Amino acid sequence: MKRERLTPTIVMLVLSMLVGFSLLGLVYKPSLLMVLVLGLVVLSMAVALLVYAVKFDRQMRGREKAHEESTQK
């Protein structure tokens, strides 16, 4: 049974986070320090989510291959 990959969903989540942060910065016009701090938080969360999604997809593909090989023998 093939599972849908997680990475495209996480990429859409990251893009929506970045767009939302950008729009919030344009509408609210906070101080530069606040924008930098929140930008770094959003960016670090985005990178962490992408890294874990790619790792998860690789592990799931490896398990699916192992399961297919074990059922074919």
C-alpha positions, 0 to 999 in steps of 0.5 A: 500500500503506497502512502502519500508523501508528507513533504508537499504538504509541509512545503505548502504549510511553510509557504503559507507561514511565510506569506502570512508573516509577510502580510502581517509585517506589511499590515501591522508595521512593527518595529524592525527588531520584532520583525527580525526576531519573529522572522528568525523564529518562523524561518527556523520552524520552517527549516525544522519542519522541512528537514523532519518531513524529508527524513520521515518520507525517506524512512517511510519509503525504506519501510515500504521497500523492506515490506515489499521485499519481505512479502515477495519472498 
